[in-house]
Amino acid sequence: MGVPKGKTSKSKVGSRRSHHSAKTRQSVKCDNCGELKLPHNVCPACGYYDKKQVIEAEEL
């Protein structure tokens, strides 16, 4: 059974975990209303996806 030969340094651990940081979420403008929305998702403001209305927008 394999056993580590020595302590893993903070630098080595940090290098291995370099991809674990939080990423910023990308947003795009809705084609219909111009509001920011997540890509490949229904627009929460107008309810359109791919230039088709898929849900009724709530009136405020």
PyMOL Python script that loads the backbone (N, CA, C, O; Angstrom):
from pymol import cmd

cmd.read_pdbstr("""\
ATOM      1  N   MET A   1       0.844  -1.179   0.000  1.00  0.00           N
ATOM      2  CA  MET A   1       0.000   0.000   0.000  1.00  0.00           C
ATOM      3  C   MET A   1       0.890   1.242   0.000  1.00  0.00           C
ATOM      4  O   MET A   1       1.868   1.312   0.745  1.00  0.00           O
ATOM      5  N   GLY A   2       0.546   2.223  -0.841  1.00  0.00           N
ATOM      6  CA  GLY A   2       1.378   3.411  -0.944  1.00  0.00           C
ATOM      7  C   GLY A   2       1.236   4.332   0.255  1.00  0.00           C
ATOM      8  O   GLY A   2       0.138   4.540   0.771  1.00  0.00           O
ATOM      9  N   VAL A   3       2.352   4.875   0.687  1.00  0.00           N
ATOM     10  CA  VAL A   3       2.366   5.793   1.825  1.00  0.00           C
ATOM     11  C   VAL A   3       3.158   7.029   1.414  1.00  0.00           C
ATOM     12  O   VAL A   3       4.220   6.894   0.806  1.00  0.00           O
ATOM     13  N   PRO A   4       2.657   8.267   1.736  1.00  0.00           N
ATOM     14  CA  PRO A   4       3.414   9.466   1.396  1.00  0.00           C
ATOM     15  C   PRO A   4       4.775   9.488   2.092  1.00  0.00           C
ATOM     16  O   PRO A   4       4.888   9.119   3.260  1.00  0.00           O
ATOM     17  N   LYS A   5       5.808   9.926   1.364  1.00  0.00           N
ATOM     18  CA  LYS A   5       7.148   9.958   1.947  1.00  0.00           C
ATOM     19  C   LYS A   5       7.373  11.163   2.839  1.00  0.00           C
ATOM     20  O   LYS A   5       8.223  11.127   3.729  1.00  0.00           O
ATOM     21  N   GLY A   6       6.615  12.239   2.608  1.00  0.00           N
ATOM     22  CA  GLY A   6       6.816  13.421   3.436  1.00  0.00           C
ATOM     23  C   GLY A   6       5.603  14.323   3.408  1.00  0.00           C
ATOM     24  O   GLY A   6       4.629  14.053   2.706  1.00  0.00           O
ATOM     25  N   LYS A   7       5.671  15.409   4.185  1.00  0.00           N
ATOM     26  CA  LYS A   7       4.563  16.352   4.257  1.00  0.00           C
ATOM     27  C   LYS A   7       4.400  17.078   2.920  1.00  0.00           C
ATOM     28  O   LYS A   7       5.387  17.469   2.296  1.00  0.00           O
ATOM     29  N   THR A   8       3.161  17.255   2.487  1.00  0.00           N
ATOM     30  CA  THR A   8       2.884  18.023   1.281  1.00  0.00           C
ATOM     31  C   THR A   8       2.883  19.500   1.655  1.00  0.00           C
ATOM     32  O   THR A   8       2.151  19.917   2.552  1.00  0.00           O
ATOM     33  N   SER A   9       3.701  20.288   0.969  1.00  0.00           N
ATOM     34  CA  SER A   9       3.850  21.702   1.310  1.00  0.00           C
ATOM     35  C   SER A   9       2.601  22.504   0.940  1.00  0.00           C
ATOM     36  O   SER A   9       1.780  22.055   0.140  1.00  0.00           O
ATOM     37  N   LYS A  10       2.468  23.688   1.525  1.00  0.00           N
ATOM     38  CA  LYS A  10       1.344  24.580   1.215  1.00  0.00           C
ATOM     39  C   LYS A  10       1.343  24.962  -0.264  1.00  0.00           C
ATOM     40  O   LYS A  10       0.287  25.102  -0.881  1.00  0.00           O
ATOM     41  N   SER A  11       2.543  25.127  -0.820  1.00  0.00           N
ATOM     42  CA  SER A  11       2.666  25.483  -2.237  1.00  0.00           C
ATOM     43  C   SER A  11       2.139  24.366  -3.134  1.00  0.00           C
ATOM     44  O   SER A  11       1.440  24.630  -4.113  1.00  0.00           O
ATOM     45  N   LYS A  12       2.470  23.130  -2.805  1.00  0.00           N
ATOM     46  CA  LYS A  12       2.025  21.983  -3.600  1.00  0.00           C
ATOM     47  C   LYS A  12       0.504  21.825  -3.503  1.00  0.00           C
ATOM     48  O   LYS A  12      -0.153  21.548  -4.506  1.00  0.00           O
ATOM     49  N   VAL A  13      -0.049  21.997  -2.320  1.00  0.00           N
ATOM     50  CA  VAL A  13      -1.499  21.898  -2.125  1.00  0.00           C
ATOM     51  C   VAL A  13      -2.203  23.022  -2.883  1.00  0.00           C
ATOM     52  O   VAL A  13      -3.223  22.796  -3.534  1.00  0.00           O
ATOM     53  N   GLY A  14      -1.652  24.234  -2.792  1.00  0.00           N
ATOM     54  CA  GLY A  14      -2.239  25.374  -3.485  1.00  0.00           C
ATOM     55  C   GLY A  14      -2.220  25.216  -4.992  1.00  0.00           C
ATOM     56  O   GLY A  14      -3.166  25.610  -5.674  1.00  0.00           O
ATOM     57  N   SER A  15      -1.134  24.633  -5.520  1.00  0.00           N
ATOM     58  CA  SER A  15      -1.057  24.406  -6.956  1.00  0.00           C
ATOM     59  C   SER A  15      -2.100  23.398  -7.415  1.00  0.00           C
ATOM     60  O   SER A  15      -2.697  23.553  -8.481  1.00  0.00           O
ATOM     61  N   ARG A  16      -2.316  22.376  -6.615  1.00  0.00           N
ATOM     62  CA  ARG A  16      -3.295  21.352  -6.968  1.00  0.00           C
ATOM     63  C   ARG A  16      -4.718  21.910  -6.919  1.00  0.00           C
ATOM     64  O   ARG A  16      -5.570  21.511  -7.713  1.00  0.00           O
ATOM     65  N   ARG A  17      -4.975  22.826  -5.992  1.00  0.00           N
ATOM     66  CA  ARG A  17      -6.319  23.373  -5.817  1.00  0.00           C
ATOM     67  C   ARG A  17      -6.541  24.664  -6.616  1.00  0.00           C
ATOM     68  O   ARG A  17      -7.501  25.387  -6.351  1.00  0.00           O
ATOM     69  N   SER A  18      -5.693  24.955  -7.565  1.00  0.00           N
ATOM     70  CA  SER A  18      -5.776  26.222  -8.288  1.00  0.00           C
ATOM     71  C   SER A  18      -7.071  26.363  -9.074  1.00  0.00           C
ATOM     72  O   SER A  18      -7.482  27.486  -9.365  1.00  0.00           O
ATOM     73  N   HIS A  19      -7.730  25.257  -9.428  1.00  0.00           N
ATOM     74  CA  HIS A  19      -8.962  25.313 -10.211  1.00  0.00           C
ATOM     75  C   HIS A  19     -10.205  25.288  -9.342  1.00  0.00           C
ATOM     76  O   HIS A  19     -11.316  25.224  -9.869  1.00  0.00           O
ATOM     77  N   HIS A  20     -10.053  25.336  -8.033  1.00  0.00           N
ATOM     78  CA  HIS A  20     -11.195  25.254  -7.133  1.00  0.00           C
ATOM     79  C   HIS A  20     -11.816  26.607  -6.814  1.00  0.00           C
ATOM     80  O   HIS A  20     -12.784  26.667  -6.055  1.00  0.00           O
ATOM     81  N   SER A  21     -11.293  27.680  -7.365  1.00  0.00           N
ATOM     82  CA  SER A  21     -11.811  29.000  -7.048  1.00  0.00           C
ATOM     83  C   SER A  21     -13.179  29.216  -7.686  1.00  0.00           C
ATOM     84  O   SER A  21     -13.517  28.579  -8.684  1.00  0.00           O
ATOM     85  N   ALA A  22     -13.960  30.118  -7.100  1.00  0.00           N
ATOM     86  CA  ALA A  22     -15.294  30.427  -7.623  1.00  0.00           C
ATOM     87  C   ALA A  22     -15.158  31.210  -8.929  1.00  0.00           C
ATOM     88  O   ALA A  22     -14.313  32.098  -9.043  1.00  0.00           O
ATOM     89  N   LYS A  23     -15.987  30.877  -9.901  1.00  0.00           N
ATOM     90  CA  LYS A  23     -15.975  31.558 -11.198  1.00  0.00           C
ATOM     91  C   LYS A  23     -17.120  32.574 -11.240  1.00  0.00           C
ATOM     92  O   LYS A  23     -18.150  32.383 -10.594  1.00  0.00           O
ATOM     93  N   THR A  24     -16.934  33.636 -11.990  1.00  0.00           N
ATOM     94  CA  THR A  24     -18.008  34.602 -12.168  1.00  0.00           C
ATOM     95  C   THR A  24     -19.005  34.055 -13.182  1.00  0.00           C
ATOM     96  O   THR A  24     -18.619  33.412 -14.159  1.00  0.00           O
ATOM     97  N   ARG A  25     -20.268  34.309 -12.949  1.00  0.00           N
ATOM     98  CA  ARG A  25     -21.302  33.809 -13.846  1.00  0.00           C
ATOM     99  C   ARG A  25     -21.430  34.743 -15.035  1.00  0.00           C
ATOM    100  O   ARG A  25     -21.455  35.963 -14.875  1.00  0.00           O
ATOM    101  N   GLN A  26     -21.511  34.177 -16.216  1.00  0.00           N
ATOM    102  CA  GLN A  26     -21.615  34.955 -17.433  1.00  0.00           C
ATOM    103  C   GLN A  26     -23.068  35.343 -17.668  1.00  0.00           C
ATOM    104  O   GLN A  26     -23.977  34.579 -17.344  1.00  0.00           O
ATOM    105  N   SER A  27     -23.287  36.513 -18.223  1.00  0.00           N
ATOM    106  CA  SER A  27     -24.648  36.927 -18.547  1.00  0.00           C
ATOM    107  C   SER A  27     -24.668  37.555 -19.933  1.00  0.00           C
ATOM    108  O   SER A  27     -23.678  38.126 -20.391  1.00  0.00           O
ATOM    109  N   VAL A  28     -25.817  37.435 -20.589  1.00  0.00           N
ATOM    110  CA  VAL A  28     -26.001  37.986 -21.932  1.00  0.00           C
ATOM    111  C   VAL A  28     -27.281  38.807 -21.949  1.00  0.00           C
ATOM    112  O   VAL A  28     -28.128  38.664 -21.068  1.00  0.00           O
ATOM    113  N   LYS A  29     -27.423  39.671 -22.956  1.00  0.00           N
ATOM    114  CA  LYS A  29     -28.631  40.465 -23.088  1.00  0.00           C
ATOM    115  C   LYS A  29     -29.725  39.643 -23.763  1.00  0.00           C
ATOM    116  O   LYS A  29     -29.467  38.902 -24.712  1.00  0.00           O
ATOM    117  N   CYS A  30     -30.943  39.785 -23.262  1.00  0.00           N
ATOM    118  CA  CYS A  30     -32.092  39.111 -23.862  1.00  0.00           C
ATOM    119  C   CYS A  30     -32.373  39.746 -25.226  1.00  0.00           C
ATOM    120  O   CYS A  30     -32.340  40.968 -25.368  1.00  0.00           O
ATOM    121  N   ASP A  31     -32.651  38.903 -26.232  1.00  0.00           N
ATOM    122  CA  ASP A  31     -32.954  39.402 -27.573  1.00  0.00           C
ATOM    123  C   ASP A  31     -34.280  40.158 -27.611  1.00  0.00           C
ATOM    124  O   ASP A  31     -34.460  41.058 -28.431  1.00  0.00           O
ATOM    125  N   ASN A  32     -35.196  39.797 -26.734  1.00  0.00           N
ATOM    126  CA  ASN A  32     -36.530  40.382 -26.756  1.00  0.00           C
ATOM    127  C   ASN A  32     -36.596  41.704 -25.987  1.00  0.00           C
ATOM    128  O   ASN A  32     -37.051  42.711 -26.530  1.00  0.00           O
ATOM    129  N   CYS A  33     -36.144  41.710 -24.716  1.00  0.00           N
ATOM    130  CA  CYS A  33     -36.327  42.904 -23.885  1.00  0.00           C
ATOM    131  C   CYS A  33     -35.037  43.627 -23.527  1.00  0.00           C
ATOM    132  O   CYS A  33     -35.086  44.762 -23.055  1.00  0.00           O
ATOM    133  N   GLY A  34     -33.883  43.000 -23.738  1.00  0.00           N
ATOM    134  CA  GLY A  34     -32.612  43.660 -23.462  1.00  0.00           C
ATOM    135  C   GLY A  34     -32.107  43.503 -22.041  1.00  0.00           C
ATOM    136  O   GLY A  34     -31.032  44.009 -21.718  1.00  0.00           O
ATOM    137  N   GLU A  35     -32.850  42.817 -21.181  1.00  0.00           N
ATOM    138  CA  GLU A  35     -32.408  42.594 -19.798  1.00  0.00           C
ATOM    139  C   GLU A  35     -31.289  41.554 -19.787  1.00  0.00           C
ATOM    140  O   GLU A  35     -31.166  40.750 -20.711  1.00  0.00           O
ATOM    141  N   LEU A  36     -30.473  41.581 -18.724  1.00  0.00           N
ATOM    142  CA  LEU A  36     -29.423  40.583 -18.583  1.00  0.00           C
ATOM    143  C   LEU A  36     -30.031  39.276 -18.098  1.00  0.00           C
ATOM    144  O   LEU A  36     -30.904  39.268 -17.231  1.00  0.00           O
ATOM    145  N   LYS A  37     -29.558  38.168 -18.671  1.00  0.00           N
ATOM    146  CA  LYS A  37     -30.029  36.844 -18.286  1.00  0.00           C
ATOM    147  C   LYS A  37     -28.894  35.852 -18.431  1.00  0.00           C
ATOM    148  O   LYS A  37     -27.876  36.169 -19.046  1.00  0.00           O
ATOM    149  N   LEU A  38     -29.047  34.656 -17.879  1.00  0.00           N
ATOM    150  CA  LEU A  38     -28.050  33.614 -18.040  1.00  0.00           C
ATOM    151  C   LEU A  38     -28.178  33.019 -19.440  1.00  0.00           C
ATOM    152  O   LEU A  38     -29.291  32.875 -19.945  1.00  0.00           O
ATOM    153  N   PRO A  39     -27.055  32.668 -20.078  1.00  0.00           N
ATOM    154  CA  PRO A  39     -27.145  32.080 -21.409  1.00  0.00           C
ATOM    155  C   PRO A  39     -27.840  30.721 -21.365  1.00  0.00           C
ATOM    156  O   PRO A  39     -27.692  29.972 -20.400  1.00  0.00           O
ATOM    157  N   HIS A  40     -28.598  30.410 -22.414  1.00  0.00           N
ATOM    158  CA  HIS A  40     -29.332  29.148 -22.558  1.00  0.00           C
ATOM    159  C   HIS A  40     -30.385  28.966 -21.480  1.00  0.00           C
ATOM    160  O   HIS A  40     -30.681  27.838 -21.085  1.00  0.00           O
ATOM    161  N   ASN A  41     -30.960  30.078 -20.994  1.00  0.00           N
ATOM    162  CA  ASN A  41     -32.019  30.035 -20.004  1.00  0.00           C
ATOM    163  C   ASN A  41     -33.132  30.984 -20.422  1.00  0.00           C
ATOM    164  O   ASN A  41     -32.914  31.918 -21.193  1.00  0.00           O
ATOM    165  N   VAL A  42     -34.329  30.729 -19.899  1.00  0.00           N
ATOM    166  CA  VAL A  42     -35.468  31.607 -20.155  1.00  0.00           C
ATOM    167  C   VAL A  42     -35.206  32.941 -19.464  1.00  0.00           C
ATOM    168  O   VAL A  42     -34.688  32.972 -18.348  1.00  0.00           O
ATOM    169  N   CYS A  43     -35.559  34.032 -20.119  1.00  0.00           N
ATOM    170  CA  CYS A  43     -35.393  35.364 -19.539  1.00  0.00           C
ATOM    171  C   CYS A  43     -36.399  35.524 -18.399  1.00  0.00           C
ATOM    172  O   CYS A  43     -37.598  35.346 -18.616  1.00  0.00           O
ATOM    173  N   PRO A  44     -35.938  35.855 -17.193  1.00  0.00           N
ATOM    174  CA  PRO A  44     -36.869  36.003 -16.078  1.00  0.00           C
ATOM    175  C   PRO A  44     -37.742  37.256 -16.194  1.00  0.00           C
ATOM    176  O   PRO A  44     -38.788  37.337 -15.551  1.00  0.00           O
ATOM    177  N   ALA A  45     -37.331  38.222 -16.996  1.00  0.00           N
ATOM    178  CA  ALA A  45     -38.083  39.475 -17.116  1.00  0.00           C
ATOM    179  C   ALA A  45     -39.267  39.339 -18.071  1.00  0.00           C
ATOM    180  O   ALA A  45     -40.361  39.815 -17.769  1.00  0.00           O
ATOM    181  N   CYS A  46     -39.060  38.692 -19.222  1.00  0.00           N
ATOM    182  CA  CYS A  46     -40.126  38.648 -20.236  1.00  0.00           C
ATOM    183  C   CYS A  46     -40.636  37.240 -20.539  1.00  0.00           C
ATOM    184  O   CYS A  46     -41.698  37.098 -21.144  1.00  0.00           O
ATOM    185  N   GLY A  47     -39.909  36.194 -20.133  1.00  0.00           N
ATOM    186  CA  GLY A  47     -40.356  34.832 -20.355  1.00  0.00           C
ATOM    187  C   GLY A  47     -40.065  34.278 -21.735  1.00  0.00           C
ATOM    188  O   GLY A  47     -40.650  33.265 -22.120  1.00  0.00           O
ATOM    189  N   TYR A  48     -39.181  34.907 -22.492  1.00  0.00           N
ATOM    190  CA  TYR A  48     -38.853  34.441 -23.841  1.00  0.00           C
ATOM    191  C   TYR A  48     -37.590  33.585 -23.818  1.00  0.00           C
ATOM    192  O   TYR A  48     -36.679  33.811 -23.021  1.00  0.00           O
ATOM    193  N   TYR A  49     -37.557  32.591 -24.715  1.00  0.00           N
ATOM    194  CA  TYR A  49     -36.368  31.788 -24.954  1.00  0.00           C
ATOM    195  C   TYR A  49     -36.312  31.490 -26.448  1.00  0.00           C
ATOM    196  O   TYR A  49     -37.276  30.980 -27.018  1.00  0.00           O
ATOM    197  N   ASP A  50     -35.192  31.804 -27.076  1.00  0.00           N
ATOM    198  CA  ASP A  50     -34.989  31.568 -28.506  1.00  0.00           C
ATOM    199  C   ASP A  50     -36.098  32.232 -29.339  1.00  0.00           C
ATOM    200  O   ASP A  50     -36.645  31.629 -30.262  1.00  0.00           O
ATOM    201  N   LYS A  51     -36.411  33.472 -28.993  1.00  0.00           N
ATOM    202  CA  LYS A  51     -37.402  34.305 -29.689  1.00  0.00           C
ATOM    203  C   LYS A  51     -38.812  33.719 -29.656  1.00  0.00           C
ATOM    204  O   LYS A  51     -39.638  34.037 -30.511  1.00  0.00           O
ATOM    205  N   LYS A  52     -39.088  32.858 -28.664  1.00  0.00           N
ATOM    206  CA  LYS A  52     -40.429  32.310 -28.473  1.00  0.00           C
ATOM    207  C   LYS A  52     -40.822  32.495 -27.019  1.00  0.00           C
ATOM    208  O   LYS A  52     -40.002  32.297 -26.123  1.00  0.00           O
ATOM    209  N   GLN A  53     -42.062  32.870 -26.779  1.00  0.00           N
ATOM    210  CA  GLN A  53     -42.529  33.029 -25.413  1.00  0.00           C
ATOM    211  C   GLN A  53     -42.868  31.654 -24.847  1.00  0.00           C
ATOM    212  O   GLN A  53     -43.725  30.945 -25.374  1.00  0.00           O
ATOM    213  N   VAL A  54     -42.183  31.289 -23.767  1.00  0.00           N
ATOM    214  CA  VAL A  54     -42.379  29.965 -23.187  1.00  0.00           C
ATOM    215  C   VAL A  54     -43.105  30.013 -21.848  1.00  0.00           C
ATOM    216  O   VAL A  54     -43.743  29.036 -21.455  1.00  0.00           O
ATOM    217  N   ILE A  55     -43.012  31.155 -21.134  1.00  0.00           N
ATOM    218  CA  ILE A  55     -43.760  31.324 -19.896  1.00  0.00           C
ATOM    219  C   ILE A  55     -44.371  32.720 -19.889  1.00  0.00           C
ATOM    220  O   ILE A  55     -43.865  33.634 -20.541  1.00  0.00           O
ATOM    221  N   GLU A  56     -45.456  32.871 -19.151  1.00  0.00           N
ATOM    222  CA  GLU A  56     -46.091  34.177 -19.015  1.00  0.00           C
ATOM    223  C   GLU A  56     -45.273  35.023 -18.049  1.00  0.00           C
ATOM    224  O   GLU A  56     -44.926  34.557 -16.964  1.00  0.00           O
ATOM    225  N   ALA A  57     -44.962  36.248 -18.423  1.00  0.00           N
ATOM    226  CA  ALA A  57     -44.236  37.155 -17.560  1.00  0.00           C
ATOM    227  C   ALA A  57     -45.184  37.689 -16.493  1.00  0.00           C
ATOM    228  O   ALA A  57     -46.336  38.020 -16.774  1.00  0.00           O
ATOM    229  N   GLU A  58     -44.677  37.766 -15.262  1.00  0.00           N
ATOM    230  CA  GLU A  58     -45.485  38.280 -14.159  1.00  0.00           C
ATOM    231  C   GLU A  58     -45.541  39.801 -14.257  1.00  0.00           C
ATOM    232  O   GLU A  58     -44.514  40.459 -14.424  1.00  0.00           O
ATOM    233  N   GLU A  59     -46.732  40.344 -14.153  1.00  0.00           N
ATOM    234  CA  GLU A  59     -46.877  41.806 -14.186  1.00  0.00           C
ATOM    235  C   GLU A  59     -46.667  42.350 -12.788  1.00  0.00           C
ATOM    236  O   GLU A  59     -47.216  41.831 -11.817  1.00  0.00           O
ATOM    237  N   LEU A  60     -45.871  43.395 -12.697  1.00  0.00           N
ATOM    238  CA  LEU A  60     -45.567  43.993 -11.388  1.00  0.00           C
ATOM    239  C   LEU A  60     -46.378  45.241 -11.150  1.00  0.00           C
ATOM    240  O   LEU A  60     -46.249  45.871 -10.101  1.00  0.00           O
TER     241      LEU A  60
END
""", "prot")
cmd.dss("prot")
cmd.show_as("cartoon", "prot")
cmd.util.cbc("prot")
cmd.orient("prot")
